[in-house]
Amino acid sequence: MKTACINVDVDPLVCYYAIHGIETSGIAEDPVYIHGIRRFIELFDKNSVKGTFFITAHGFDAKNSGILQEIVRSGHEIADHSFSHNYQLTRLPKEEIFQEIKKNKDFLEETAGIVCKGFRSPGYNSSEELISVLKSVGYTYDSSLFPSISYYIAKWLLINLKKLSGHNSKSIISSFADAFGKYTPEFIDKTVRDTKKEGNFVELPMTSLFPIANIPLIGTSIITFPSFLLGWMLKISKSRSFINIEAHGIDLCDAGESSDFDPLKGKQPDLAFSLGRKIERFQRVIDFYKNQGFEFKTLAEVAEMKLNGKLDQQKKGEKNG
Ligand SMILES: [Zn+2]
């Protein structure tokens, strides 16, 4: 059985302000929590898809705790996205990295009444210290590896163009080598690329497609790419045994529903598209994989299958790309 995952990084709007170097004194009613998450839950439930939501305590308001309960009630997974959503997490001393993970784990487990199993790093940055912390708190998986050369080039350009225009982006690149990682679930030891035949900790990389460029199949590409290009990507991806689509809460927001989107207009390309198109595109992707015989699972379920030797792996000889 082939496996597909959709996961939603619930980054509050203040994270986008930070990426683009926009000063803010905070956001009273974050539309990502009010509209974005709810629409993903509706989309998943309508399609009987089990998804994973990566939640950070950063920008979280206690009045939003009901939405976490809703995620759990619908049978979806809540996973750790760090306490402060600090893009420079991997540059912190190990004890502070530990606090970032442990505090968010405790926050999620108390607020949502769950046991947290996995992690995604803000900005996908990883390090040996970070992986060792994730293992020490009892997680079974990490999903921060983004084997996409085009993503790293785009990110490098964004950081440096911001610098040139006098706005400092909070974004960093911890390792360019991650762009060349594998795209299949693998046991890892020290780093996201340090794969082993056996183990007790799993890396679940996000999906990218095409050799050389490795274009990411993520919410932004699903929404913004021309229809034929998305169709092409889907067609190429169907021979894979594992698809892991990363989306963001903002992907199912409408730029017109809150004035807090105004400073991001022209900076976040997906905000220019209608909500109708966004929902239609995600629906198309879900329909495609279902028709191709993929089964949608949470990342924790995939990690569990890998740990128990029950995950169908890529055919031998199939190339990365
Ligand atoms: Zn994030």
Residues whose N, C-alpha, C, O or C-beta is under 5 A from the ligand:
A	BS01	ZN	D9 D11 P122 G123
